[in-house]
Amino acid sequence: MKLFGTDGIRGIVGEKLTEELAYRIGRAYGLVLASGGKRCSVLLGRDTRVSGQTLMENVARGLNSARVDVVIAGILPTPAHTYLSKIYGVDGGVMITASHNPPEHNGIKFCDGEGNKLSQETQMEIEELALAMPVGVAYNADFGGKTMIDLTLVDRWKEYILDSLGNPDFSGIRVALDMANGAGFEIIPEVFRKTGATVLPFFTESDGKNINRDCGSVNVDKFVKTCLDNNADIGFSFDGDADRIMVVARNGQIVDGTDLMYIFGRYYAQKGKLVGDTVVSTIVTNSGLDRSLGKYGINLVRTQVGGQYVQREMTEHGYVIGGEENGHMLLGDIGEGSDGMCIGLYLLKIMKEQNADVLDLLQDLERAKIAKSDLHVTEEQKKAVENGALEQTVHEMESRLGNTGRIVLRTSGTESVVRILVEGEEQPLLDEINLILTNKVKEL
C-alpha cells in the first residue's frame, strides 16, 4: 500500500503527511463507515506534537463531510483512546500520533468500534478512496456531520485500569516515570500517585516539539542514569503515545518486551489464565524466549512484525498475552491493545504479590546471542530490500550459521529504515555477518 504502514499512516508533516491528506483520509474513512447511509460517529484523540491539532481538525472535517459525527477527546494515550472507542459507543476511532517517532513526524492510527486495528482490506479501501479524490475535494464537500469536544472521557480509562488491577496499593515504592514529553505526561503520573507510590516524573515539559527527543522508550539510556541518580526502585519509560513501555530495574538494567512476555507468560500460567498455554510475539523476538517458556510448557507463536498482526492472532484464537521486543504488550483480558501504563502497574502488582524484584522474575530467562543494525536508507534502497534484492546473500549467510542460527532482514513499516537481526551461538560470526549485510544494504 502507498499510504498505510505497519500501524496506520506516518510521515514527516508537510511532506508525506499534509493537511489535505488528513482531510482525504478522514473523508475516506467516513465514507467506508457510513456506507449504506447509516449515521456513524468516530472518536478522535492526539498526542502532544505541535502538528497534532491541525491534523486532527482536518481529519474531523473530512469525517464531517461524509456525514460522520466526531467526538474529540483531546490529548490522551493511544491505549486510552482505544479503550474509549470501544465503551463510548462510537463506530470507530482515529488517533493522531507518530508514536515513538521524532517530533517532526506525525501519523494517523485507526481502530474500529471494538477497539481493534483495522483489517488490511479496510485499510486498502480507505487508501484507494483517499487517493482517488480530485484536487480541491476539501473545498467542495457537503458537510453533514457534527463535532463535539469532551476532554473528560479519559477519566473512564484511568478508573478502568485501576479497577481491573484491584486498586493496588504501592505505598513505599519509588517509581520513576519517563513520559517522553508525550501524550501521557500528565495523566499517567496522576494514576501512579493514586496507588500510593512515590512518583518521580521526568520528561513532562511538553512543548509540542520535544516529544521523544532524547527521552522515551526508544531513547532510554539517559533515563537509566536518572533512575540511578534518584534511587528509584523501578523506572518505567513510555513512548510518545504511551502504548510502549521499557522498564529500568533498580540496578539500571533495561527490561524489554521479551523480558515482560516471559514474566507475564509465566505469571498467567501459574494463575491458570494463559489460554492455550500460548504467548504471541513476532519473528524478531529473541529465540531464547521460545526455549525459556518451553521449559514451563508454554508455546510461543510468532507473527509478522507489527501490533496488528499480534492482536489479530490473539483475537482469532482467544490468546490473552502478546507482545513485541520493543515494549508493546497486549493483555487480552484487560483493554483492547498495547497499554504501557497498565503493564507497568501490573508488573508492580506481580512483584509485590511474589515479594520479588523484577530481576528475580527473570532469573531463568535465556537469551540467544545477537548482532543487529538499524540502517537509515533512501526510499530506493528500502524498496530494493522489499523486492528481495538481498535474498541470495541472506541465504548464503544463513548457511554459515547452521541449524542454530537465523537472520531476519526487514524494512520498517513507519520509517525509511532497514533492520538486520542475526542470531546464533558465536558472537564473532554474528558480528561479521551483520557487517556484511550492512554493507550490502548500503551498496544498493
C-alpha positions, 0 to 999 in steps of 0.5 A: 500500500502507498499510504498505510504502514505497519500501524496506520499512516506516518510521515514527516508533516508537510511532506508525506503527511499534509493537511489535505491528506488528513482531510482525504483520509478522514473523508475516506474513512467516513465514507467506508463507515457510513456506507449504506447511509447509516449515521456513524460517529468516530472518536478522535484523540492526539498526542502532544506534537505541535502538528497534532491539532491541525491534523486532527481538525482536518481529519474531523472535517473530512469525517464531517463531510461524509456525514460522520459525527466526531467526538474529540477527546483531546490529548490522551494515550493511544491505549486510552483512546482505544479503550474509549472507542470501544465503551463510548459507543462510537463506530470507530476511532482515529488517533493522531500520533507518530508514536515513538517517532521524532517530533517532526513526524506525525501519523494517523492510527485507526481502530474500529468500534471494538477497539481493534486495528483495522483489517488490511482490506479496510485499510486498502479501501480507505487508501484507494478512496483517499487517493482517488479524490480530485484536487480541491475535494476539501473545498467542495464537500457537503458537510453533514456531520457534527463535532463535539469536544469532551476532554473528560472521557479519559477519566473512564480509562484511568478508573478502568485500569485501576479497577481491573488491577484491584486498586493496588496499593504501592505505598513505599515504592519509588517509581520513576516515570519517563513520559517522553514529553508525550501524550501521557505526561500528565495523566499517567503520573496522576494514576501512579500517585493514586496507588500510593507510590512515590512518583518521580516524573521526568520528561513532562515539559511538553512543548509540542516539539520535544516529544521523544527527543532524547527521552522515551522508550526508544531513547532510554539510556539517559533515563537509566542514569536518572533512575540511578541518580534518584534511587528509584526502585523501578523506572518505567519509560513510555513512548510518545503515545504511551502504548510502549513501555521499557522498564529500568530495574533498580540496578539500571538494567533495561527490561524489554518486551521479551523480558515482560512476555516471559514474566507475564507468560509465566505469571498467567500460567501459574494463575491458570489464565494463559489460554492455550498455554500460548504467548504471541510475539513476532519473528524478531523476538529473541529465540531464547524466549521460545526455549525459556517458556518451553521449559514451563510448557508454554508455546510461543507463536510468532507473527509478522512484525507489527501490533496488528498482526499480534492482536489479530492472532490473539483475537482469532484464537482467544490468546490473552498475552502478546507482545513485541521486543520493543515494549508493546504488550497486549493483555487480552483480558484487560483493554483492547491493545498495547497499554504501557501504563497498565503493564507497568502497574501490573508488573508492580502488582506481580512483584509485590504479590511474589515479594520479588524484584523484577530481576528475580522474575527473570532469573531463568530467562535465556537469551540467544546471542545477537548482532543487529543494525538499524540502517537509515536508507533512501526510499530506493534502497528500502524498496530494493530490500522489499523486492528481495534484492538481498535474498541470495546473500541472506541465504548464503549467510544463513548457511554459515550459521547452521541449524542454530542460527537465523537472520531476519532482514526487514524494512520498517513499516513507519520509517525509511529504515532497514533492520538486520537481526542475526542470531546464533551461538558465536558472537564473532560470526554474528558480528561479521555477518551483520557487517556484511549485510550492512554493507550490502544494504548500503551498496544498493 
